[in-house]
Amino acid sequence: MKEITRSQFLALALGAALFTGANASAQLPCNFGDDGLAGPCCDSATPELPDFPQVITSGSYACISNCAQVTDFDVRVRVSALDWIACDMAAVKVVMTPTTPGGPNFEGKLIAKYSRTWRLSNGNQVWRFLLNGDVKYGNAIGVFGCPQPPHANPSHFIGHIDYTCSTFALQPDISLSLSHMPGCISHGPLSARPLAGAAAHAGTSYHLVTPAGFNWLAASAAEGRTIAEALRPSSEGDCFPNSYKCMNEIPIRDGEIASSFRNCLCQNFINGPWTHQKIKGEGDCQGAPLAYESLQGFDPAVPTGLVTLPLGRWSGNTWMNGVELSVHFGYFRLSEPCGVIDGDQPERIHGVTTNGLEGKLFSPQLTTFKVFIDYQNHRLPGISPSPCLILKNGFGAPAYSSVVWNLNLAP
């Protein structure tokens, strides 16, 4: 499969906006209310999503090498307004500049896949997007592979952005994470961009978090029974992006995340923060069960099918004080939902968990949750002789998504 270039991706993104009819007038300002995706499963849907503006904030950037934090830089981060390219996907430009002398800088245009929304206990509302895409580093003073990867640009990052709307604020607050994963994931034999030797940075990963006030590796992996909320497919059709369409949510019945062991991923160390987990669960589509589970044994680096890095915890004078953040990578097997995927193929997934901000869902479920877990699958675009894209499972390069999982740990 030929990898799509950056210029081709941007051209296709603009084409997608034309083909799908996405436009600024279809979007709403930062608002309160549900997203319009709670109809009958497998039916087409038109989400009601805010049109978020540019946001500038401060953050922290770190290299984690051999499972220990080795650098920490203060940075300024500019996140552009969302540029909608489909009914639930947008392009967003992220520019990071150092405020610590000698620190790293990068910029890139990322694919933002809408995941879900919920109300916080203080009355504010969160809108979560999952991010992936390439960034290009500028020059910085590196030491042993930090503060930037020891290979040529670009670097593929995964992560998320939460927009938090407040009644009294003129623009939303944001919390954002971006991670370039260690080499056995980003550049291993199953990656779209395999590398060997020092260029593969086997023991080092690269991370950006906003807002500032983040304590790296001061967190633990969440586990337990998952209840609510939903799995949501999006049909890519037979001629992406022309045939792409959003679908309503499929309610989640029940599930579980269990931890198996911890290690230092990509290294021969037994102890480390990387937590290898297993996940399973089941949705209900008009009475028909739809099962998902982590795929064990597919990738030797991720033997349980799901690995979690607890990145850390916010502290100090910030609205995210006390909230823990984790990033996930893995391989899921999913019963075929609504004709959008091949249920026999493992789905490469990434995701995030936030633990500590209490909130409630837009559903009859009145339970207050504080652990919100979201995953998306990765569908790498290839070039075909026609104007359409062929999407295939893959990881390590800019990807679209046809499924998101929205889960919460039981209180």
N, C-alpha and C positions, 0 to 999 in steps of 0.2 A: 504494500500500500504506500503510495507516494504521499509524503507529508505535505500539508498545506503550508504555504509561506505566509509570513506576516501580512504582506501587501494583498495576497489573495484572500486572506481571512477578512481584512478590513473591507475589501470590495464586496465580499459575500455578505458581510454584516449589513452593509448598506442595501444590498439587494434583498436581504431578508426583510428589512423594514418595508420595502416597497411591496414585496409579494404578500406579506402577512397583514398589511394595512396598519401596522403599528405607527402611531403618530402622537405628537404631544397633546393634541386635543382629546385623545382617548384616555389620557392619564389624569390623575387627580393630584392636588397639592398634598403635602403631608397631612394626613387626615386620620380620623378615628372611625372604626367600623370594620366589619369582616371583609374578606377579599373576594367574595362571590364565587367560591369554588366548592361549595357544600351541596351541590345538586346530586342527582343520580349518578352512580359510578359508571364510567365508560362513556358518558355523554360529553359532547363538546362543551367548553366553557369559555366565557370571556371574563377574565379576572379584572377586578377593580383595584388597581394598584396606584400608589402615590407616585408622583413625578419628582423625585428628590433632587434638591439643588446641590451645587458644589459645597463641600465642607472642608475646612482647614483645621487641623488639630495637631497636637503633639503626641509623641509616642516613644517607644523603646525598641531598639533593634539589637538582636543578640545572635552570636554563633554558639551552638552547643556542640562540643567536640568530645568524643569518647565519654559521652553522657554527663558532661559537666559544662557549666556555662564558662566560656573563656573570654568573652567580650560583652560589653553592654554600652550601646551608644544612644544618646538622646537625639531624636530626630523630629523633623517637621514633616507632616504628611498632608498632601492635597489630594482630595478625592473629587473627581469631576462630577457634574450632573449626570444622571443616567441617560444614556442614549439608547432608546428602545429599538431592538432588532427583531423581536418576536413578542407573542402575547405574554410570556413570562420570563423573557431573557433580555438583558440589556448589555451594552458595552460601557465600561467605566474605566477611566484613566486614573492611575494612582502614581503620584510623584513623591518620592521620599528624598529629603535633603538633610544633611547632618547639621546639628547644632553643637555636637562634640567635635573638636578639631580632629581631622584625619579620619572621620567616620565615613561610612559608605553612602552612596547615592544611587538611586535607580528610578526608572519609570517604565510603565508598560500599560497597555490597554488589555483589560481582563474581561472575561465573560462572567456576568452576574446572573445566576439562575435563582429566581424567586423561590423560596422554600415555604414560608408561612408567616403568620402574624399572631400575636397574643397580647392581652392586656396585663400590665403590671399591677401589683396591689396598690401602688400609689396613684393609679389612674392614668399613667402614661401607657403608650402602646409601642410595641416592638414589631418591626418588619424585618425579617431575616432573609438575606441572600447568601448563597454559596458561591465562592469565587474560584476561578482557575484561569491561568493564562501565563504568558511570557513577560518577563521584565528584562530590561537591558541595563546593566550596571555601567556607571561611569568610573573614572579612576579613583582609587582610594589607596590608603596605606595598609596593605595586607600583611598579616603575620601568621604563618603556618596555615594558609588557606582561609584565614579570616581577615577582614570582615566580608569577603565575597568569595564565591565559588572559584576553584582553580581551573576552570574551563572557559572556553569562549562563550560569549553571549549567544543566544539568550538563556535564561534560567526559568524553568517552569515552576510556578508557585500555586499552591492551593490554600484555601482559607474561607473567610466569611466576612460579611459586614452586617451589623445590626444597626438599623436606623431607629432611634427612640424618639417618638413624637410627644411633646408636652404641650398642654393647653396654652402655656404662657410664653413659649419660646418661638422666635421668628423662624428658626430652622431646627432640624433634628440634631440631637447628639448622636455620635456614632461610636461604636466599638468595632474594631477591625483586627483581623489576624491574617497573615500571609506566611507560608512556610515552603521553603525549598527543601525537600526531604533528603535523608541520607542516601548515599549512592546505591545501596542494594535495592532501593525503591525507585529513586529518580533515574538511575542509570544502570539498573540491573538487566539481566537477559530478557525480562518480560517488559521492559520499558520501550517506549517509542524512540528513545535516544540513549541506547546503551553506550557506556564508556568503560574503560579499564584503567588500572593504575591510579596514580595520584589524582588525575582529572576527575575520577569518579567520587572523590571525597567520601569514602565509605564510612568514616567515623564522624562526619560533620554535617550538621544541618543548619539552616539559616532562617531567621524568624523576625517578623515585624508584628508589633502589637500596639494598638491605640485603645484608649487614651494612655497617657503617661501614668507613672506610679505603679508599674508592674514588677512583681517579684518573680524572677524566673525559677522554674522547677519547684515552686512552693505549692504543690497541689497533688491530688491523687486521682486515679481513674475512677469514674462513677460506675457502679454496677448494681444490679438488682432487677426487680420485676418492672417491665415497661408496660404502661397502659396509655391508651389514647396516643397519638391523635390520628394520623392518617398516613397512607402511602398514596402518592399522586403521580400517575403516568402522564406523559405528553407524547402524542403520536408524531413520530418523525415522517411517517408516510413513505411513499416510494420515490419521492423527488425532493429531498431536503435542499433548501429551506422552503421551497414553494408549498409543500404539502404539510408542513408542521402545524400542529394545533394543540391547544391546551385541553385537558380533560378535568372532570371533577375528581374530588378526593375519594379514596377507598378507605373506609374506617378501619382502624386497627383494633382487633379484639384484645389480644394479650401477647406477651412475649417476655424474654429474659435476656439480660447481659450478664455473663459470668466471667470472672478473671481466672486464668490458668497459671501463668507465671510471669515474672519480670526479667528483663535482661537489658543489655546494651546493644541495641539493634545494629546489625552489620558488623559487630565486633565479637570477639571471643570472650566477652566478659559476662559473668553470670549475673551480677548485680547491676541494676540500672533502672531508669525511670520508665522505659518502654514496657507497657503492660499488654500482654497477649491475652485476648479475650475471645469468647464465643458469643454469638448472638443468634436468636431464633425468635420467630413471631408469626402471627397470622392475621390477615385482613379478611374482611367480609364484604364481597361485592354482590349485593342483592341476593344473599343467601349462599353464594358460592365461596368456599374458602380459598384464600390466596396466601400461600406460605412463603416465607423467606428465611434464610439462614446463612451464616458465614460458612465459607467453603474451606474445609480443612485439607491440608496436604497439597494444595495447588502450587504454592510458592514456598520454598524452603525457608525464606527469610520471614515469612508470616505463616507459621505452621497451623495456627488455629483459625486463620482466615480473617482476623481482625486484630489490628495493633493500635494502641492508644498512647500518645505522648501527652501527659499532663504538663502543659506549658508553664503554668504558674497561677498566681493570684494577684489581683489588684489590691492596693492598700492606700491609706492616706486620704487626702482631701480630694476625692473623686467620687462621682455618682456610681462608679463600679466597685467601690470599696468592699472587699470581702468576697467578690465573685471569682470563682476558679474557671479556668479555660483549658480545654483539651482539644487536640487535633487527632483525627483518626484516618487510617488507611486500611483497605482490605479488599476482599473478594466475596461477593454475595451470590447465592443462587436464589432465584426468584421464580415462582410459578408465573407463567405468562399472563400479564394483566392487559386485558382490552386490546390484544393484538399488537402491542407496541414493542415487545422484545422476544428474543428466542430464549425460552425458559431453560434450555439445555446448556447455554453458555454462561460462564461466570462473569458477573458484572464487576468491573473495577470501580471501587467507590472511595470517596473521601468524605469527611464530615467534621463537625465541631460539636462540642458540648460546653454549655455554660451552666454553672452551678452556683446558685446563691441569690439570684433576683427572683422573688416570688411573683407569680402571675397566674392567670386563668385563661382557659381556651375559649374560643368563640364556638361553643357547642352546648348541648344540655349538660355536659360534664361540669359540675360546680367545684370540683377538687382544686385546691391551690397547689401548684407545682413550683419547684425551684430548680429542677434539673431538666434542661431542654436540649435534646439531642437531634441533630439533623444530618442526613447523608444525601449525596447525589451520586448517580453513576456517571461514567465517562464514556463518551462516544466520539472517537477521533474521526475527523473528516478526511476523506480521500478524494482524489480527483478522478472523475470518470469522463468518457468522451462527450457526454451530454452536459448541459448547464447545471445538472443536478449533482449534489454531493452523495457519496456513499458513506454511511457512518458505520464504524465497527468498534467493538470493544477495544479499549486500550488505555494507556496512561503514560504520562511524561511529556505531553505536548498539549496545546490548547484544545479543549474538548467541549462539546455540547452535552446536554443531559436529557434523558428521556424518562427518568424516574427520580423522585425525591422521597425520602422517608422522614417523617416527623414523629418523634418519640419523646416520651417523658418518663422519668422514673417515678414509681409510686412513692408517695410520702412515707 
